[in-house]
Amino acid sequence: MKRLVLMGAGHAHLIVLQHLRKSRLQGVELIVVTPSRWQYYSGMIPGWIAGHYGIEQCRIEVEPLVTAAGGKLMMGSVVAVMADHNQIRLADGQIMSYDFLSIDVGAKTDLTSLTGYAGQVISIKPLEDFHQQWQQFAASGNLAEKRLVIMGGGAAGVELAMAVAHAGQQAVTGAPHMTLITGSQGLLPDFGQCMRRLTSRQLARYGIDVVELRATGAGQVLSLSDGRSLVADLVMAVTGSVPFSFLSDCGLETDDSGFVLVNARHQSTSHPKVFAAGDVCARTDQALSRSGVHAVRAGPVLAANLMAAMEGGSLAAFKPRTHTLYLIACGDKTATGSYGPFAVAGKWVWALKDRIDRGFVSGFPRRLEK
Ligand SMILES: Cc1cc2nc3c(=O)[nH]c(=O)nc-3n(C[C@H](O)[C@H](O)[C@H](O)COP(=O)(O)OP(=O)(O)OC[C@H]3O[C@@H](n4cnc5c(N)ncnc54)[C@H](O)[C@@H]3O)c2cc1C
């Protein structure tokens, strides 16, 4: 019997498991290794902070899905991949062999600029830790007296800033004083001008200070690249992604940053029995932005390729669309959206986002909370 190990229950693997649920693998032992009982759906986390969702609406329980796909769930973190030996090692020391391995562990928050910072920081990834830490901070006293700095001017940082501001406006205590530090690239560097303009209007409505400078942590303060410094009660780090360090010496070919290199079929360029999708990988044929949309869309092709690889069939390429619809929640049940150079804003954009997000999460088998 061949063994297929899915490492991480990230967005692409959720889709793989949905496919394996429908077409069960014959003669294959399926094992899913993940450290958390839940896979958090990042797109709804700002809505949870804003008070529109309960946390159980924003996460998918992994075990029912694995069971439905005929697999076995193993709770744990992979700390090493020995690709030359077809093995992985878990944090508890257990070594597991595989015939085929698929990696979808995402990436971690890049905390380089905060290395010298001694104040309180919570990073957005992993989301399961962020969820707990934000809850503790939000319950830790009068928010209106706190200074919150959100570092990161990408879509996630912007959404989180507006979610916190909206939640604060609804609370008796009021919102914290908020600064969004975008870095020298400015607000939403991966988006068109129209989307940037629409979204910055929304930020202005909340009175969020947007600082388009680089910041580095130094002791108890954040030093800005123009020489000023900022003091914060909490820094929320949404500063982009870096790969997990254990991937750098796992035998797999990686790019200069340490992301697993894959071809268009999402197969490792150095080890054909290893596949990777989502934020953990870098494609050799084209640069793909690290987003949930790409991870989810790669899922069906990854599922087909894993099945074909085990049966000796031919593999297909995942062809990402040229433009993708991105929707940014603006806290108060409005949203901005962009598709290529076009951008829109309004309540209907939120309604669309809400429908897509709820639809995604509710598509997975559920079990009642224990
Ligand atoms: C607030 C926020 C909002 C976002 N909104 C959007 C959006 O609207 N649209 C969009 O396209 N993108 C969005 N993104 C980006 C999106 O979250 C990521 O690109 C997406 O999660 C990547 O999916 P993934 O499958 O690569 O990894 P993840 O979703 O990060 O999943 C990785 C999984 O691997 C597990 N894992 C981690 N380490 C290990 C290990 N060592 N061993 C085993 N398992 C492990 C984790 O527990 C997790 O279950 C958002 C991000 C944030 C932070």
The ligand as an SDF file (V2000), in Angstrom:
LIG
                    3D

 53 58  0  0  0  0  0  0  0  0999 V2000
   -6.2580   38.7820    7.6580 C   0  0  0  0  0  0  0  0  0  0  0  0
   -5.9920   38.1180    6.3260 C   0  0  0  0  0  0  0  0  0  0  0  0
   -6.9420   38.2020    5.3300 C   0  0  0  0  0  0  0  0  0  0  0  0
   -6.7020   37.6110    4.0930 C   0  0  0  0  0  0  0  0  0  0  0  0
   -7.6700   37.7010    3.1360 N   0  0  0  0  0  0  0  0  0  0  0  0
   -7.4510   37.1420    1.9490 C   0  0  0  0  0  0  0  0  0  0  0  0
   -8.4560   37.2260    0.9390 C   0  0  0  0  0  0  0  0  0  0  0  0
   -9.5310   37.8170    1.1400 O   0  0  0  0  0  0  0  0  0  0  0  0
   -8.1990   36.6310   -0.2570 N   0  0  0  0  0  0  0  0  0  0  0  0
   -7.0220   35.9730   -0.5010 C   0  0  0  0  0  0  0  0  0  0  0  0
   -6.8340   35.4470   -1.5980 O   0  0  0  0  0  0  0  0  0  0  0  0
   -6.0610   35.8770    0.4300 N   0  0  0  0  0  0  0  0  0  0  0  0
   -6.2460   36.4360    1.6540 C   0  0  0  0  0  0  0  0  0  0  0  0
   -5.2590   36.3420    2.6020 N   0  0  0  0  0  0  0  0  0  0  0  0
   -4.0450   35.5740    2.3190 C   0  0  0  0  0  0  0  0  0  0  0  0
   -4.2950   34.1090    2.6440 C   0  0  0  0  0  0  0  0  0  0  0  0
   -4.6050   33.9620    4.0020 O   0  0  0  0  0  0  0  0  0  0  0  0
   -3.0990   33.2190    2.3960 C   0  0  0  0  0  0  0  0  0  0  0  0
   -2.5310   33.4960    1.1580 O   0  0  0  0  0  0  0  0  0  0  0  0
   -3.5830   31.7600    2.4540 C   0  0  0  0  0  0  0  0  0  0  0  0
   -3.9660   31.4540    3.7810 O   0  0  0  0  0  0  0  0  0  0  0  0
   -2.5160   30.8100    2.0070 C   0  0  0  0  0  0  0  0  0  0  0  0
   -3.0380   29.5390    2.1040 O   0  0  0  0  0  0  0  0  0  0  0  0
   -2.0970   28.3040    2.3580 P   0  0  0  0  0  0  0  0  0  0  0  0
   -2.9080   27.1110    2.0480 O   0  0  0  0  0  0  0  0  0  0  0  0
   -0.8160   28.4870    1.6440 O   0  0  0  0  0  0  0  0  0  0  0  0
   -1.6990   28.3390    3.9010 O   0  0  0  0  0  0  0  0  0  0  0  0
   -2.5310   28.5600    5.2110 P   0  0  0  0  0  0  0  0  0  0  0  0
   -3.9170   28.9470    4.9540 O   0  0  0  0  0  0  0  0  0  0  0  0
   -1.6750   29.4680    6.0380 O   0  0  0  0  0  0  0  0  0  0  0  0
   -2.5590   27.1230    5.8900 O   0  0  0  0  0  0  0  0  0  0  0  0
   -1.4080   26.4760    6.3370 C   0  0  0  0  0  0  0  0  0  0  0  0
   -1.7810   25.3030    7.1980 C   0  0  0  0  0  0  0  0  0  0  0  0
   -0.6030   24.5740    7.5190 O   0  0  0  0  0  0  0  0  0  0  0  0
   -0.5500   24.3070    8.9010 C   0  0  0  0  0  0  0  0  0  0  0  0
    0.8510   24.2270    9.2820 N   0  0  0  0  0  0  0  0  0  0  0  0
    1.7010   25.2640    9.4990 C   0  0  0  0  0  0  0  0  0  0  0  0
    2.9190   24.8050    9.8410 N   0  0  0  0  0  0  0  0  0  0  0  0
    2.8500   23.4610    9.8260 C   0  0  0  0  0  0  0  0  0  0  0  0
    3.7880   22.4370   10.0800 C   0  0  0  0  0  0  0  0  0  0  0  0
    5.0360   22.7040   10.4320 N   0  0  0  0  0  0  0  0  0  0  0  0
    3.3790   21.1500   10.0030 N   0  0  0  0  0  0  0  0  0  0  0  0
    2.1050   20.8620    9.6520 C   0  0  0  0  0  0  0  0  0  0  0  0
    1.1740   21.8000    9.3840 N   0  0  0  0  0  0  0  0  0  0  0  0
    1.5330   23.0800    9.4780 C   0  0  0  0  0  0  0  0  0  0  0  0
   -1.2990   25.4610    9.5390 C   0  0  0  0  0  0  0  0  0  0  0  0
   -1.7840   25.1300   10.8150 O   0  0  0  0  0  0  0  0  0  0  0  0
   -2.4030   25.6860    8.5330 C   0  0  0  0  0  0  0  0  0  0  0  0
   -3.4690   24.8140    8.7970 O   0  0  0  0  0  0  0  0  0  0  0  0
   -5.4790   36.9300    3.8520 C   0  0  0  0  0  0  0  0  0  0  0  0
   -4.5200   36.8660    4.8470 C   0  0  0  0  0  0  0  0  0  0  0  0
   -4.7700   37.4360    6.0810 C   0  0  0  0  0  0  0  0  0  0  0  0
   -3.7090   37.3450    7.1370 C   0  0  0  0  0  0  0  0  0  0  0  0
  1  2  1  0
  2  3  1  0
  2 52  2  0
  3  4  2  0
  4  5  1  0
  4 50  1  0
  5  6  2  0
  6  7  1  0
  6 13  1  0
  7  8  2  0
  7  9  1  0
  9 10  1  0
 10 11  2  0
 10 12  1  0
 12 13  2  0
 13 14  1  0
 14 15  1  0
 14 50  1  0
 15 16  1  0
 16 17  1  0
 16 18  1  0
 18 19  1  0
 18 20  1  0
 20 21  1  0
 20 22  1  0
 22 23  1  0
 23 24  1  0
 24 25  2  0
 24 26  1  0
 24 27  1  0
 27 28  1  0
 28 29  2  0
 28 30  1  0
 28 31  1  0
 31 32  1  0
 32 33  1  0
 33 34  1  0
 33 48  1  0
 34 35  1  0
 35 36  1  0
 35 46  1  0
 36 37  1  0
 36 45  1  0
 37 38  2  0
 38 39  1  0
 39 40  1  0
 39 45  2  0
 40 41  1  0
 40 42  2  0
 42 43  1  0
 43 44  2  0
 44 45  1  0
 46 47  1  0
 46 48  1  0
 48 49  1  0
 50 51  2  0
 51 52  1  0
 52 53  1  0
M  END
$$$$
